[in-house]
Amino acid sequence: MLPGDKSADVEALAREMTDPRIQWFHDPKRRAGQSIATSLGDPDKVAWDVYLFFDAHAEWKDNPPIPHQWVHQLDDPWADPTRRRFVDQLEPELARLLKNVVAK
């Protein structure tokens, strides 16, 4: 999303969170981000810095399914502000959501 973004940044983050259920990827053409924004309710936006949690029965077809839960770091009015987690709030919230998805 930002001019300085590169796949090496994603690889570094992926080494920090090694749970095999987590998928990290770099999307320089923003195709996934556009599809994800559509699934979150705004087809005219691009989702980035979002963390999506799906239940075990979610099926990815032509477009991503609506996530069971999600949080983001976006400072953009289209993204639900009640789901914004930043700095010290982000990692504990991700751990909580991951635990809740696994428990279901």
C-alpha positions in Angstrom: 0.0 0.0 0.0 2.8 2.3 0.7 5.7 3.0 -1.7 8.3 1.6 0.6 6.4 -1.7 1.3 8.2 -4.8 0.2 7.8 -8.6 0.6 10.8 -8.7 3.0 8.7 -6.7 5.5 6.0 -9.3 5.4 8.5 -12.1 5.8 9.9 -10.4 8.9 6.4 -10.1 10.4 5.6 -13.7 9.6 8.6 -14.8 11.7 7.1 -13.1 14.7 3.7 -14.8 14.4 4.4 -18.4 13.5 1.0 -20.0 14.1 0.4 -22.3 11.1 -3.2 -21.0 10.8 -1.9 -17.5 10.0 -1.3 -16.6 6.3 0.9 -13.7 5.5 1.3 -12.3 2.0 2.4 -9.2 0.1 -0.3 -7.8 -2.3 1.5 -5.1 -4.4 -1.4 -5.1 -7.0 -4.0 -4.7 -4.3 -6.2 -7.5 -5.7 -6.7 -9.3 -2.4 -7.2 -5.9 -0.6 -10.0 -4.9 -3.0 -11.8 -8.3 -2.6 -11.4 -8.1 1.2 -12.8 -4.6 1.3 -15.8 -5.8 -0.7 -16.4 -8.6 1.8 -16.2 -6.1 4.6 -18.9 -3.9 3.0 -17.1 -1.3 0.8 -16.4 -2.4 -2.8 -14.7 1.0 -3.6 -11.9 0.6 -1.1 -8.8 -1.4 -0.5 -8.4 -3.2 2.8 -4.9 -3.3 4.2 -3.5 -3.7 7.7 -6.5 -5.9 8.4 -6.6 -9.1 10.4 -9.3 -11.5 9.4 -10.6 -14.5 11.4 -12.8 -17.2 9.7 -14.6 -20.1 11.2 -13.6 -23.6 10.2 -16.4 -23.8 7.6 -15.6 -20.6 5.7 -15.1 -21.2 2.0 -12.9 -19.0 -0.2 -14.3 -19.0 -3.7 -14.1 -16.2 -6.3 -14.2 -13.7 -3.4 -13.3 -14.0 0.2 -16.1 -14.9 2.6 -17.2 -12.5 5.3 -14.9 -13.0 8.2 -16.2 -14.2 11.6 -14.2 -11.5 13.2 -11.8 -8.9 12.1 -9.7 -5.9 13.3 -7.7 -3.3 11.5 -5.2 -0.5 11.9 -6.8 1.8 9.4 -7.3 5.4 10.0 -10.0 5.5 7.3 -13.7 6.2 7.9 -15.0 3.3 5.9 -13.4 0.8 8.3 -15.5 0.2 11.4 -13.8 2.3 14.1 -14.9 -0.1 16.9 -12.6 -2.7 15.3 -9.5 -0.5 15.2 -6.6 -1.7 17.3 -3.3 0.0 17.4 0.0 -0.3 19.1 -0.4 -2.1 22.5 -4.0 -3.1 21.8 -3.3 -5.0 18.6 -1.4 -8.1 19.7 -3.6 -9.0 22.7 -6.7 -8.6 20.6 -5.3 -10.8 17.9 -4.4 -13.5 20.4 -7.9 -13.3 21.9 -9.7 -13.5 18.6 -7.5 -16.4 17.4 -8.3 -18.3 20.7 -12.0 -17.7 20.2 -12.0 -18.9 16.6 -10.2 -22.1 17.6 -12.6 -22.7 20.5 -15.7 -22.8 18.2 
